[in-house]
Amino acid sequence: MFRSFFFAGFEGTTTFNRHHQWVDQIVATQHDRFADADYRRLREVGLFAAREAIRWPVVDRGGRCDFASVRPFVEASRRHNIEVIWDLFHYGYPPELDPFRDDFAGRFADYCHQAAGFIHAHTNGPHYFTPLNEPSFLAWAAGEVGQFAPHCTGRGPELKVALVRAVIAGINAIRAAVPDARIINVDPVCHVVPPLDHAEPHANADDFNNRAVFEAWDMICGRTLPELGGSPEHLDIVGVNYYWTNQWEIGREEEPLSIHDPRHVPLADLLRGVWQRYGTDILITETAHVGEMRPFWMKAMAGECEKLLDEGVPLHGACLYPILGMPEWHDPETWTRMGLWDLVPRNGTLQRELFTPLREALHSAQRLERKYADRFAEVNDDSSLATGTDA
């Protein structure tokens, strides 16, 4: 799908956190200041695609959109020949809107139409868009436990339906502007297990694993709530976000299940299940670990990808996300070391310091691009050099 199997993601959360503080991770990481250098670094390590956010609350002022803030990323991606998946709604929306009101979907569709038209006018195709990053997580975080705007509790299911309604309207608007646009619908894949002392099947775990995890995708593709207007064409490409925190024991949500726990399900099995359910192309749109665990995670994820590629599952890429270290959403003074580059303050700027062990693990994982070269897009001479491909 892209010129490299492994690609990068720039964290683009733009919203109000649980303290009602404004969060803009593109500004916080100074990616807006150093977009060109950040894209150049991707090319140097053989990452030729990226997830990038168009910040809806920043560009949309009362329904009129100004895309000046997007131009540096467009120009950098073109200069360094990086393909981009454009996230259009990464948790935040213009503050005067209410996602529970009927006019929310229409306003989002107008914005999507303008954003897609801008990208189409300023970049070469193919064009990739994610209308809304993680509707299931956002419905929980913003509608069930009040961590993000609109800071509601007990309204998660209602918010999920409202968000999916907006997603479907947004996809229609994107394709009205760019008929051949590819849509990547991104949501987490999670798995829960009953307590060790629970011998019988666990109804809550079964419901979560077999229904709740897929609920947003099921609505988008029209499998459930067809009155929303979803269809398989709306679903298009399924993007799966998966971190070390995505499996847990019921009642111990804050304690991720160890990868060595016998109840832990391999990622390949989870992704295979997604593919068997929908029959679509698949992307891993976010994956990462923290600190010193990053190289181990990279190696493990590459192994899971290799299993699926060996089987012929249409897995088209895996995104290292975030590619830069980032501050915590709810504690901006605390920085998380998750990326290929750690951010270190020096003389008023955040210096990008390469985490060499992860770079080495990535270089090793890029062997998949050689092993399956006939199944991936043709790689040009420059990318061949960057990924260390043997002559």
MITORSE-593777 format. One record per atom (N, C-alpha, C): x, y, z. Coordinates in steps of 0.2 Angstrom, whole numbers, plus 5000, padded with zeros to 4 digits. Example, Ala and Ser with C-alpha at 12.3 -4.5 7.8 and 13.67 -1.06 7.14 Angstrom:
# MITORSE-593777
506649725039 506249785039 506649845039 506449895035 506849955036 506450005039 
This chain:
# MITORSE-593777
500449945000 500050005000 500450065000 501050065004 501450125004 502150095002 502650145001 503350124999 503750095004 503450095010 503850055016 503250025020 503349955022 502949925026 502849955033 503349975036 503350015042 503350085041 502950125045 502850195044 502750225050 502750295050 502750335057 502050365058 501950385064 501350425066 501550485070 501350545069 501450605073 500850615077 500950615084 500350615088 500050685087 499350675086 498950735084 498450755088 498350735095 497850745099 497750825100 497150845099 496950915100 496350925103 496250935109 495650935113 495750965120 495250955124 495250975131 495250915135 495850915140 495950855144 495450845150 495550805154 495050795160 495050855164 495650895164 495650955168 495351015165 495051005159 494851055154 495351095152 495951075152 496551105149 496651095142 496851145138 496851135130 497551095129 497451045125 498051005123 498051005115 498651025113 498851015106 499550985106 499550925104 500150885104 500650905099 500350925093 500850945088 501251005090 500951055093 501251115096 501751095102 501451045106 501851025112 502550995110 502550955105 503150915102 503550965097 503251025096 503651065091 503651035084 503150995083 503150965076 502951015071 502551065073 502351125069 502951165067 503451165071 504051205070 504551165066 504551105067 505151065064 504851005059 504351025056 503950975051 504450955046 504850995043 505250975037 505850935040 506150945046 506650905048 506350835051 505750845053 505450775056 505350735050 505150755044 505050715038 505650695035 506150735035 506850715033 507050655037 506950655043 507250605048 506850535046 506250545044 505850475042 506250445036 506350485031 506650465025 507350435027 507750465031 508350435033 508350365036 507850345039 507750285042 507350235039 507150255033 506750215028 505950205030 505750255033 504950265034 504750315029 504350285024 504050325018 503350345018 503050335024 502350355025 502250375032 501750415033 501650445040 500850455041 500650455047 500050475049 500150545052 499750595050 499750665051 499050695053 499050735057 498350765059 498250835056 497650845053 497350905052 496950925058 497150975062 496750995068 496151025067 495550995067 494951025066 494851085070 494951085077 494851145081 495251205079 495851195075 496251245074 496051275067 495851235062 495751255055 495051285054 494551255058 493851275057 493651325062 493551385059 493251445063 492551465061 492151435065 491451455064 491151425057 491451375055 491251335049 491651355043 492051405043 492551425038 493251405040 493551365035 494151335036 494751375033 495251375037 495951405035 496451355036 496751325031 497251275031 497951295031 498051355033 498751385033 499151335038 498851315043 499251275048 499451205045 499151185040 499251115037 499851125032 499951185029 500351185023 501051165025 501351175031 502051155032 502151075032 501551045034 501650965033 501550945026 501050975023 501050955015 501650975012 501951025013 502651045009 503150995011 503250975018 503750935020 503650865017 503050845017 502850775014 503050775007 502850825003 503050824996 503850824995 504150874999 504850884998 505250814999 505050775004 505350715006 505050655003 504550664999 504150604996 503950555001 503550585006 503250545011 502450535010 502150475009 501450475009 501150485015 500550515015 500250535022 499550505022 499350485028 498650465030 498450535034 497950565032 497750625035 497150615040 497350625047 496850615052 496450685052 495750675052 495350735052 495050755058 495050705063 494650725069 495050675074 495550705078 495950665083 495750695090 495150675092 494850685098 494450755099 494750805096 494550875097 494050895091 493650945093 493150975088 493151045090 492851095086 492751165088 492351165094 492551215099 492251215105 491451235105 491251265100 490551285100 490051235098 490351175096 489951115094 489751075100 489251035099 489050985104 488950915100 489350865101 489250805097 488650765097 488250785102 487550755103 487050795099 487150845097 486650885093 486650865085 486150875082 486050855075 486450885070 486650945072 487050985067 487850965067 488050925072 488750905073 488950875066 488550825064 488850785058 488850825052 488350865051 488450915045 489050955045 489150985051 489751035052 490350995050 490450935053 490950885052 491050875044 490550855041 490550845034 490750905030 490550955032 490751015028 491551025029 491751015035 492451025036 492850965032 492650905032 492950855029 492950865021 492450895018 492450905011 492950965010 493051015014 493551065013 494251035014 494350995019 494950965020 495250925014 494750875012 494950835007 495050875000 494750924999 494850964993 495550994994 495651024999 496351055000 496951004999 496850945002 497350895001 497450874994 496850864991 496850844984 497150894979 497050964981 497351014977 498051024978 498351004983 499051014985 499550954985 499250894984 499650834984 499450784979 499950744977 499750694972 499450634975 499050594972 498750534975 499150484975 498950424978 498350414981 498250454987 497550464989 497450504995 497150465000 497450465006 497150425012 496950475018 496350455020 496050495026 495750445031 495850465037 495550435043 495050495046 494450485045 493950535047 493950545054 493950495058 494050505066 494450445069 494950465073 495350425076 495050395082 494950325082 494650295088 493950315091 493450305087 492850325089 492650285096 492850215096 492650185102 493050205108 493650225108 494050255113 493750315115 493650365110 493350425112 492650425115 492250375113 491550375116 491650355123 492150315125 492250295132 492550355136 493150385133 493450435136 493050495137 492750515132 492350585132 491650575134 491350515133 490650505135 490450465141 490950425143 490850375149 491150395155 491850425154 492250435160 492450515161 492250555156 492350625156 493150645156 493550605152 494250625152 494350675146 493950675141 494050725136 493350765135 493350825131 492750855129 492350805125 491650805127 491250855131 491250835138 491650795141 491750775148 491050755151 490750705147 490150675150 490350605154 489850585158 489850515161 489250485159 489250415158 488650375157 488350385151 488650415146 488350425139 488850395134 489250345135 489750325130 489350285124 488850245125 488550215120 488150265115 487850315118 487550365114 488050405110 488650425113 489150465110 489450425104 489550355105 489750315100 489350315094 488750315094 488250315089 488250385085 488350435089 488350505087 489050515083 489550485085 490250495082 490250455075 489950395075 489950355069 489450385064 488950415066 488450455062 488950515058 489350545062 489750595059 490250565055 490550505056 491050475052 490750465045 490150435045 489850415039 489750475035 489450525038 489350595034 490050615032 490550615036 491250635034 491450595028 491450535028 491650495022 491250515016 490650525016 490250545010 490550605008 490650655012 490950715010 491650715007 492050675010 492750665007 492650635000 492250584999 492250554992 491850604987 491450644990 491150694985 491750744983 492250754987 492750804985 493350764981 493450694983 493950654981 493650584980 493450574974 493050514973 493450444974 494050444973 494450384973 494850384980 494650424985 495050434991 494950364995 495450344998 495450285002 495350305010 494850265013 494650285020 494950235024 495350255029 495550205035 495250225041 494850175043 494450185049 494850145055 495050195060 495450175065 495150165071 495250105075 494950095081 495450045085 495450045092 495849995095 495549925095 496049875095 495849805096 496049785103 495549775107 495749755114 495449685115 495749655121 495549585123 495549585130 494949555133 494949555140 494849475142 495049455148 495049385150 494749385157 494449335159 494149325166 494749315171 494549325177 495049305183 495249235182 495849225185 496149155184 495749105188 495349125193 494949075197 494249065194 494149095188 493449095185 493549035180 493248985181 493348925177 492848925171 492248955172 491648945167 491749005163 491449005157 491449055152 491149125156 491449175154 491349245157 490949285152 490249295154 489849335149 490049405147 490349435152 490549505151 491149505146 491649455147 492249455143 492049435136 491549385135 491349365129 491049425125 490549465128 490249515125 490749565123 491249585127 491749635125 492149615119 492349555120 492849525114 492449515108 491849495108 491449475102 491049535099 490849585103 490349635101 490649705102 490849725108 491049795109 491649815106 492149775105 492749795102 492549815094 492049775091 491949785084 491349835083 491049865088 490449895087 490449955083 490949995083 491050055078 491150035071 491549985070 491649955063 491049925061 490649895065 490049855063 489549915060 489549965064 489050025062 489250055056 489950065055 490150095049 490050055043 490149995043 490049945037 489249925036 488849955041 488149945040 487849875043 488349845046 488149775049 487649785055 487749835059 487249855064 487049925063 486449945065 486150015064 486250035057 485950005052 485950025045 485650085044 485250115048 484950175047 485450235047 486050225050 486550275050 486850285043 486750235039 486950245032 487650205030 487850165035 488550135034 488450085028 489050065026 489150015021 489849985021 489949925017 490649905017 491049955013 490849995009 491250045005 491450095010 491050115015 491250165020 491850135024 491750075026 492350045030 492950045027 493050025021 493650025016 494149985020 494650025022 495249995026 495149995033 495349935037 495249935044 495949955047 495950005051 496650025054 496550005062 497049965064 497049935071 497549965075 497349995081 497850025085 497949975091 498549955093 498749905097 499349925101 499249925108 499849935112 499849885118 500349885122 500549835127 499949835132 499549895132 499049905137 498349875134 498349845129 497649825125 497349755128 497749725132 497449665135 497449665143 496849645146 496849655153 496349605156 496449595162 495949545166 495349595168 494749565168 494149605170 494249625177 494149685179 494249715186 494949735187 495449725182 496049755184 496349785177 495849835175 496049875169 496649915169 496949935175 497549975175 498149925175 498049865174 498649815174 498649775168 499049795163 499049765157 499249685158 498949645154 499149575154 499849565151 500249525155 500849515152 500849475146 501349485142 501349445135 501549375137 501749365143 501949295145 501349255148 500849295150 500249265153 499949215148 499749155150 499449105146 498849125143 498449175146 497849205143 497949255138 498549275137 498649325132 498649305125 498249335121 498149315114 498649355110 499049315105 499449345101 499149395096 499449445095 499249495090 499049465084 499349425081 499249395075 498549365075 498349335080 497649295081 497149355081 497249405085 496749465085 496649495078 497249505074 497149535068 496849485063 497049425063 496649375059 495949375060 495749385066 495049385068 494649445065 495049505065 494749565062 494649555054 495149525051 495149515044 494549465042 494549415046 494049365044 493349395045 493249435050 492649475051 492349515045 492849555043 492749605038 492949595031 493549555030 493749535023 494049595020 494349645024 494649705021 495349705021 495649755018 496349765019 496449795026 497049775029 497149795036 497849835037 497849875041 498449915043 498449915051 499049905054 499149925061 499349995061 498850035063 498950105063 499250145069 499350105074 499750125080 499950065084 500650075086 500850025090 501550045093 501650035100 502250055103 502250035110 502850035113 502950025120 503350085123 503550085129 503850135132 504550115135 504950175135 505650165138 506050105135 506350065139 506850015137 506449955134 505849955134 505449895131 505349915124 505449965121 505349985114 505649935109 506249915110 506549865105 506249805105 506149775111 505749715112 505149715109 504749765110 504049775107 504149775099 504649805096 504749815089 504849745086 505249705090 505449635087 504849595088 504449595093 503849555094 503349575089 503249635087 502749655083 502949635076 503549635074 503749615067 503649535067 503749505072 503649435072 502849415070 502449455074 501749445073 501549465066 501849515063 501649535056 501849475051 502449455053 502749395048 502249335048 501949325054 501549265054 500949275049 500649335049 500049355045 500249355037 500849385036 501049395029 501249325026 501449275030 501649215028 500949175026 500449195029 499749165028 499449195022 499649255020 499349295015 498749335017 498749355023 498249405026 498449475023 498049515021 498149575017 498349625023 498849615026 499149665031 499649705027 499549775027 499849815022 500349865025 500449865032 500949905035 500849905043 501349935046 501249945053 501550015055 501250045059 501450115061 501750125068 502350155068 502650165074 502350235077 501950225082 501550285085 501550285092 501750345095 502050405091 502750395089 502950425084 503650425082 504150465086 503850515089 504150565094 503950555101 504350565106 504150565112 503650615113 503150615119 502650655119 502450665127 502150725128 501950735135 501250695136 501150685142 500550645144 499950695143 499350665141 498750705139 498550745145 498550715151 498250745157 498750775162 499450765160 499950795164 500550815159 500450875156 500950905151 501650905153 501750905160 502450915163 502750845163 502350795162 502650725161 502750695154 503350685152 503450665146 503550585145 503250555140 503350485139 503850465133 504250425135 504750405130 504450345126 504150355121 503850305117 504050305109 504450355107 504550355100 505250335098 505350335092 506050325089 506550385091 506250435092 506650495094 506350525101 506750525106 506550555112 506650635111 506250675115 506250745114 506550775120 507150805119 507550835125 507550905124 507350945130 507351015129 508051045130 508251085125 508851125125 508851185121 509051245125 509051305122 508351325119 507851315122 507151335120 506851285115 507151235113 506951185108 506951115110 506551075107 506551005109 506950965104 507550945106 508050915102 507750845101 507850815094 507650745093 508250705094 508250665099 508750615100 508550545098 508950515094 508750445091 508850395097 508350355098 508450295103 508750245099 509350235099 509750185095 509550115095 509350085101 509150015101 508450005097 508050055097 507450045093 507650055086 508050095084 508250105077 508550035075 508950005079 509249945077 508749885076 508249885081 507649845080 507249855074 507149915072 506749935066 507149915060 507749925060 508149905054 508149825053 508149785059 508049715058 507349695056 506849735058 506149715056 506049735049 506449785046 506349805039 506549745034 506849695037 506949635033 506349605029 505749625033 505049605030 504949635023 505249695022 505149725016 505549695010 506049665012 506449625007 506149555006 505949525012 505649455011 505049455007 504649505007 503949515004 503949564998 504549574996 504549634991 504049624985 503949564983 503549554977 502749574979 502649574986 501949584988 501849664990 502349694991 502349764992 502449814986 502249874987 502349924982 503149924980 503249934973 503949944971 504349994975 504949974977 505350024981 505850054977 505850124977 506350154973 507050144976 507550174972 508250164974 508450194980 508150254981 508250294988 508050254994 507450224993 507150194999 507550125000 507750094995 508150034995 508850054999 509150104998 509750125002 509550135009 508950175010 508850195017 508650135021 508350085018 508150025023 508649975023 509249985020 509849945020 509749875016 509249885011 509149825006 509749805003 509949745003 510549714999 510449724992 510949734989 510949744981 510849684978 
